[in-house]
Amino acid sequence: MSAATTSEQRLDAKTIGPVLDAAVVQVLERFGEDRGLSPLRWSVIDYPEGLVIEGRPEAAGPDVAETCAQWAAALTMVEYEWDSVDGERSWHLDIGAWHLELIAGHDTSVDPRELFD
């Protein structure tokens, strides 16, 4: 950075996290748009076990499992063999310390740490 950079122009530890989270969400949204997928609501959650990026349908409905299945196929995710949350289907993909989850439900009360292997 040049000496002319002011403190307002710098990203500190308090602002870099939300900026990176928003960038991850934008990439996933664009990925879905480019492939004609129904939108999901994305959350980026930082836990000691690693980073969880969780996608859920924006609204409850009869097609939520199919929406998630289409996203999972596009992202080459694997479906859990067991129900993760009250019988809801879910898919996962591990990318290093990052863990990507798709959950075919609208309930956001689940703690993603319960989903780690």
C-alpha positions in Angstrom: 0.0 0.0 0.0 1.2 3.5 -0.7 1.8 6.0 2.1 -1.3 7.9 0.8 -3.6 5.1 1.8 -5.8 6.1 4.7 -7.0 3.9 7.5 -10.5 4.1 6.0 -9.2 2.4 2.8 -7.6 -0.5 4.6 -9.4 -3.8 5.4 -8.8 -4.8 9.0 -9.6 -8.1 10.6 -13.2 -6.9 11.5 -14.1 -6.1 7.9 -12.1 -8.6 5.9 -14.2 -11.6 7.1 -17.6 -10.2 5.9 -16.0 -9.0 2.6 -14.7 -12.5 1.9 -18.0 -14.1 3.0 -19.9 -11.9 0.6 -17.5 -12.7 -2.2 -18.0 -16.5 -1.6 -21.7 -16.0 -1.7 -21.5 -14.0 -4.9 -19.5 -16.7 -6.6 -22.0 -19.4 -5.6 -24.9 -17.2 -6.7 -23.3 -16.6 -10.1 -22.4 -20.3 -10.5 -26.1 -21.1 -10.0 -27.3 -18.4 -12.3 -25.0 -19.5 -15.1 -26.4 -23.0 -14.8 -30.0 -22.0 -14.5 -30.3 -23.4 -11.0 -32.9 -22.1 -8.5 -31.4 -19.7 -6.0 -30.3 -20.8 -2.6 -29.7 -18.8 0.6 -26.0 -19.1 1.4 -24.3 -18.7 4.8 -20.6 -18.7 5.6 -20.0 -19.9 9.2 -16.5 -20.1 10.8 -16.1 -22.8 13.4 -12.9 -24.1 15.1 -13.4 -27.3 13.1 -13.3 -25.4 9.8 -15.3 -23.2 7.6 -18.9 -24.3 6.7 -20.6 -22.8 3.7 -24.3 -23.8 3.9 -26.9 -23.5 1.2 -30.6 -23.8 1.8 -33.6 -23.2 -0.4 -34.9 -19.6 -0.1 -38.4 -20.8 0.8 -40.0 -24.1 1.9 -41.9 -26.0 -0.7 -42.4 -29.4 -2.4 -39.3 -29.0 -4.7 -36.6 -28.2 -2.1 -35.0 -31.6 -2.3 -34.9 -31.5 -6.1 -33.5 -28.0 -6.1 -30.7 -29.1 -3.7 -30.1 -32.3 -5.8 -29.6 -30.2 -8.9 -27.1 -28.0 -7.1 -25.3 -31.0 -5.6 -25.0 -32.6 -9.1 -23.6 -29.3 -10.5 -21.1 -29.1 -7.6 -20.3 -32.8 -7.6 -21.4 -33.2 -4.0 -22.1 -36.4 -2.2 -25.4 -37.1 -0.5 -25.2 -38.2 3.1 -26.4 -41.8 3.6 -28.2 -40.8 6.8 -30.7 -38.0 7.4 -28.9 -35.1 9.0 -31.8 -33.0 10.2 -35.3 -34.4 10.9 -35.4 -36.5 7.7 -34.2 -33.7 5.4 -31.8 -34.7 2.7 -28.4 -33.1 2.7 -25.2 -33.2 0.6 -21.6 -32.3 1.4 -18.3 -31.5 -0.2 -15.0 -31.1 1.7 -12.5 -28.7 0.2 -9.5 -28.6 2.5 -10.6 -26.9 5.7 -13.8 -25.8 4.0 -17.0 -27.8 4.3 -19.8 -27.2 1.8 -23.3 -28.3 2.9 -26.7 -28.3 1.0 -29.7 -29.0 3.2 -33.1 -29.6 1.6 -35.0 -27.7 4.3 -35.7 -24.1 5.4 -35.0 -24.6 9.1 -31.9 -22.5 10.1 -31.8 -23.6 13.7 -29.4 -26.4 13.1 -25.8 -26.0 14.4 -23.6 -26.9 11.4 -21.0 -28.3 13.8 -23.3 -31.3 14.2 -22.8 -32.0 10.5 -19.0 -32.4 10.7 -17.7 -35.9 10.3 
